[in-house]
């Protein structure tokens, strides 16, 4: 079943998302940045399929979102204050991240 995003907004240190099916997600920005799905953050497979994870260091502006864009009706691209903007966060991936949050957080 396709997920349809109805609204997205930044509230304090969280990204708030409302979907057409009634689901609402409140995702902490630091968690989103650390879970960035881009190859620069997560690595990519070499010719033999091995993934070497890069060392990622986050500076003082790494956890501040300056803007976000809907990508093709299936994902969000977050633009961080430190210039990083490569990750495409699909709606199912955001739902998975929401399920991994600490209780009460």
Phi, psi and omega in degrees: 000131180286141177264135179245118179282126178262324182206144175219137179204156174267128177233105182060240183258024181227154170259120180258130182233136175238128181252158184300333181278006178096350179290140174233134178240141174233103189250123179297134181301317178300322178296316179299317182294317180293337180260016181308126185276004184289161181295328179294331180264322185258348184089172177214154184291144173275188183300336180263004178087003178279137178256121175261118182280126180286156173279118182248123176247138182251125178276188186296335181256010186294337186251018179248122178271127178264333173194166174216155182226144173283135180246110172056019180075010182228357186200171172238144171248122181263137177249115185267154184296340179273006177098350180286130181206036187262341185281134173251111184264103179291157180299317176299324178295319178296321177297319178297316178299320178299322181290341181268355182297152174295142176305133180080001183238000000 
